[in-house]
């Protein structure tokens, strides 16, 4: 003999909650009312669970307004909001400071150590350069010569 089929109480509970919310939310269409009637007629467990949700709904709708009159509930501002604003400003200012440091290093410090202009000769080639201050530079075969435009006395580097 087969054991009796047990109803799926989780599914019944979810359906009863859905029907109660739909019923309390406003007017139901004729089709929805027919579906509710058919669901309630299908099983006594459906009716019991739906009645329990209806009781909870009515009880809650009566007690919550009364409780609100006795002790109004103030919704506090989330405490993390101020910390979030401070953190955002700190990150923004930190980013600006980092960009300023990178800009300073890029435009002031790095060019003093690296030539801003380089001249090179190929193998078996010789070249004479006349610099802007009138001096001359002779480049022999396979030579690279760099000029720093920022150094106080003209600095040059040969490689």
C-alpha positions as CSV (number, residue, x, y, z in Angstrom):
1,X,0.0,0.0,0.0
2,X,1.3,3.5,-0.9
3,X,1.8,6.1,1.8
4,X,-0.6,9.0,1.7
5,X,0.6,12.0,-0.3
6,X,1.7,14.9,2.0
7,X,0.8,18.4,0.8
8,X,3.7,20.7,0.0
9,X,3.3,23.2,2.9
10,X,6.0,25.5,1.7
11,X,4.3,25.9,-1.7
12,X,0.9,26.3,-0.1
13,X,2.3,28.9,2.3
14,X,3.9,30.9,-0.5
15,X,0.6,30.8,-2.5
16,X,-1.5,31.9,0.5
17,X,0.9,34.8,1.1
18,X,0.7,35.8,-2.6
19,X,-3.1,35.7,-2.6
20,X,-3.3,37.7,0.6
21,X,-0.9,40.4,-0.7
22,X,-2.9,40.5,-4.0
23,X,-6.2,40.8,-2.2
24,X,-5.0,43.5,0.2
25,X,-3.2,45.4,-2.6
26,X,-6.4,46.6,-4.3
27,X,-9.1,45.2,-6.5
28,X,-8.6,41.9,-8.2
29,X,-9.7,41.1,-11.7
30,X,-12.5,38.7,-12.3
31,X,-10.0,36.1,-13.6
32,X,-7.8,36.5,-10.5
33,X,-10.9,36.1,-8.2
34,X,-11.9,32.9,-10.1
35,X,-8.3,31.5,-9.7
36,X,-8.4,32.3,-6.0
37,X,-11.8,30.6,-5.6
38,X,-10.5,27.5,-7.5
39,X,-7.3,27.4,-5.4
40,X,-9.3,27.6,-2.1
41,X,-11.8,24.9,-3.3
42,X,-9.0,22.5,-4.3
43,X,-7.7,21.7,-0.7
44,X,-8.7,22.3,2.9
45,X,-5.0,23.1,3.6
46,X,-5.2,26.0,1.2
47,X,-8.2,27.4,3.0
48,X,-6.6,27.0,6.5
49,X,-3.3,28.7,5.4
50,X,-5.1,31.5,3.5
51,X,-7.3,32.2,6.6
52,X,-4.2,32.4,8.8
53,X,-2.6,35.0,6.5
54,X,-5.9,36.9,6.4
55,X,-6.0,37.0,10.2
56,X,-2.4,38.2,10.4
57,X,-3.1,40.8,7.7
58,X,-6.1,42.2,9.6
59,X,-4.4,42.1,12.9
60,X,-1.3,43.9,11.6
61,X,-3.3,46.6,9.8
62,X,-5.1,47.4,13.1
63,X,-2.1,47.3,15.5
64,X,0.6,49.1,13.5
65,X,-1.2,52.5,13.2
66,X,-2.0,52.3,17.0
67,X,1.6,51.6,17.8
68,X,2.7,54.4,15.6
69,X,0.5,56.8,17.5
70,X,1.9,55.7,20.9
71,X,5.6,55.8,19.9
72,X,6.4,57.5,16.5
73,X,9.3,55.8,14.8
74,X,12.0,58.1,13.6
75,X,14.2,56.8,10.8
76,X,17.7,57.8,11.7
77,X,20.2,58.9,9.0
78,X,22.6,56.1,8.3
79,X,25.8,56.7,10.3
80,X,28.1,55.5,7.5
81,X,27.0,58.4,5.2
82,X,29.4,61.0,6.9
83,X,32.3,58.5,6.8
84,X,31.6,57.8,3.1
85,X,31.7,61.5,2.3
86,X,35.0,62.0,4.2
87,X,36.5,59.0,2.5
88,X,35.4,60.2,-0.9
89,X,36.9,63.7,-0.4
90,X,40.1,62.1,1.0
91,X,40.5,59.9,-2.1
92,X,39.8,62.9,-4.4
93,X,42.4,65.1,-2.6
94,X,44.9,62.2,-2.5
95,X,44.5,61.7,-6.3
96,X,45.0,65.4,-6.9
97,X,48.2,65.4,-4.8
98,X,49.5,62.3,-6.5
99,X,48.9,63.9,-9.9
100,X,50.7,67.0,-8.8
101,X,53.7,65.0,-7.7
102,X,53.8,63.0,-10.9
103,X,53.5,66.2,-12.9
104,X,56.3,67.9,-11.0
105,X,58.6,64.9,-11.4
106,X,57.8,64.5,-15.1
107,X,58.3,68.2,-16.0
108,X,61.0,69.3,-13.6
109,X,63.1,66.5,-12.3
110,X,63.2,63.9,-15.1
111,X,64.3,66.3,-17.9
112,X,67.3,67.5,-15.9
113,X,68.7,63.9,-15.9
114,X,67.7,63.0,-19.5
115,X,68.7,64.7,-22.7
116,X,65.9,66.6,-24.4
117,X,67.6,66.3,-27.8
118,X,69.9,63.6,-29.2
119,X,71.9,63.4,-32.4
120,X,73.4,60.1,-33.7
121,X,75.7,59.1,-36.5
122,X,75.5,55.8,-38.3
123,X,78.5,53.4,-38.6
124,X,81.3,54.9,-40.9
125,X,79.7,58.4,-40.8
126,X,81.2,61.6,-39.3
127,X,79.3,64.8,-38.5
128,X,80.0,68.2,-37.1
129,X,77.3,70.1,-35.2
130,X,77.2,73.8,-34.4
131,X,75.4,74.4,-31.2
132,X,73.2,77.4,-30.3
133,X,76.0,79.0,-28.2
134,X,78.5,78.8,-31.1
135,X,80.4,75.8,-29.9
136,X,81.0,72.8,-32.2
137,X,80.6,69.1,-31.6
138,X,82.3,66.5,-33.8
139,X,80.6,63.2,-33.9
140,X,82.6,60.2,-35.1
141,X,81.2,56.9,-36.5
142,X,78.4,55.3,-34.5
143,X,78.0,58.0,-31.9
144,X,75.0,59.3,-30.0
145,X,75.2,62.8,-28.5
146,X,72.5,64.2,-26.2
147,X,72.0,67.9,-25.2
148,X,70.3,69.0,-22.0
149,X,68.4,72.3,-22.5
150,X,67.8,72.9,-18.8
151,X,71.3,72.7,-17.4
152,X,72.7,76.1,-16.5
153,X,76.0,75.7,-18.3
154,X,75.2,73.7,-21.5
155,X,75.7,70.1,-20.6
156,X,76.2,67.4,-23.2
157,X,76.6,63.7,-22.9
158,X,78.2,61.4,-25.5
159,X,77.4,57.7,-25.7
